[in-house]
Amino acid sequence: MDLILASTSPYRRQLLERLQLSFRCLPPQVDETPLPGESPRALATRLALAKAHAVSRLYPEALVIGSDQVACLGERIMGKPGGLEVATEQLRASSGNEVRFYTSIALVCAATDHEAFHVEPFSVNFRMLSEAHIANYLAKEQPYDCAGSFKCEGLGIALFESLRGNDPTSLEGLPLIALTDMLARAGMPVI
């Protein structure tokens, strides 16, 4: 069966490569704007399903993986910063606080009407960050395409006091533990 990752994220591609499966990546062409009043968890779920369905409509025989990650400080959604100014503001706000991540994964096959999804929560407690810490970190890693303005798989780990969650790959953007189970139930066991 053809396996497709509905994503242009190099981070998700690298994570999926860990499972040593043959797959390809296709852009899902989905509007990621939150709906009014939409919770972070609901947004992550809706977008993962929308991405998987968008590609599945084009390749109905394929098994399509969609994923999305939403970071939030309280109920405030923190998207990808896109640049230095927003990243600096996000890290200032995160300093000394807990940021919660909801990483959703969907697995869809239009031809068989298969649809499964899962949301993996993960919490990060940030250290107290000085202006120098923030500036030095952003100069070294430039995580402008990452929700929350850090890369936990890189130098970003130095920003944290603690992590809480069941699947560390969910913090990187693709919860592989849940995906492995979902693939097995869909007839594509990893091992």
C-alpha positions, -999 to 999 in steps of 0.1 A, spaced: 0 0 0 12 35 -8 20 56 23 19 94 20 28 120 46 6 150 40 32 175 50 60 197 38 77 197 72 113 185 71 109 176 108 80 153 103 97 137 73 128 130 94 107 116 122 88 92 99 121 81 84 129 65 118 102 39 111 121 27 80 90 26 59 87 37 22 67 68 19 65 101 0 55 136 11 29 158 -5 17 193 5 -19 192 19 -30 227 9 -51 233 40 -59 267 56 -46 265 91 -64 295 105 -81 287 139 -119 289 140 -134 314 165 -134 299 200 -116 267 188 -96 251 216 -59 242 209 -67 204 211 -97 208 187 -76 228 163 -48 203 162 -73 175 155 -92 193 128 -61 203 110 -45 168 111 -77 153 97 -81 180 71 -45 175 59 -49 137 56 -83 141 38 -70 167 14 -43 144 1 -65 113 4 -90 128 -21 -62 130 -47 -48 95 -39 -78 75 -26 -59 41 -25 -31 54 -4 -28 54 34 -23 91 42 -8 105 74 -18 140 85 -4 158 115 -5 191 132 9 206 164 -6 235 184 14 251 212 -4 272 239 4 292 269 -28 290 289 -54 293 262 -33 315 240 -22 297 209 14 302 200 20 295 163 52 294 142 69 328 148 81 333 113 108 357 125 130 372 153 105 396 168 76 371 173 101 344 185 116 368 210 81 377 223 70 340 225 101 330 245 97 360 268 61 349 275 72 312 280 100 321 305 92 305 338 59 291 325 44 259 313 37 256 276 13 228 265 15 211 231 -12 191 214 2 171 185 -25 154 165 -21 126 140 -46 112 115 -45 82 93 -69 81 64 -76 59 34 -105 71 12 -109 38 -7 -115 18 24 -132 46 45 -105 42 71 -101 71 95 -82 71 128 -68 100 148 -51 106 181 -40 137 200 -9 135 221 -5 162 249 29 172 261 40 199 285 72 219 287 82 239 318 106 267 308 134 280 329 135 317 337 151 331 306 170 364 305 171 386 275 206 374 268 195 337 269 167 344 244 189 364 221 217 339 222 194 309 216 176 326 187 208 336 171 222 301 173 191 280 163 167 304 145 136 282 151 113 305 132 94 276 116 86 259 149 56 263 171 67 278 204 100 292 189 123 263 199 137 230 186 137 204 215 158 181 194 185 207 193 198 235 216 162 242 227 165 215 253 186 240 273 155 263 277 136 237 298 133 228 335 112 197 328 91 179 302 60 158 308 44 135 283 42 99 270 58 104 236 88 127 232 85 125 194 52 143 197 71 174 209 92 172 177 59 171 156 49 135 149 39 111 177 55 79 165 43 57 193 6 64 184 14 63 147 30 28 150 -2 15 166 -24 32 140 -4 18 111 -5 -17 126 -43 -15 130 -45 -3 93 -26 -34 81 9 -18 78 29 -31 108 62 -13 113 80 -44 127 
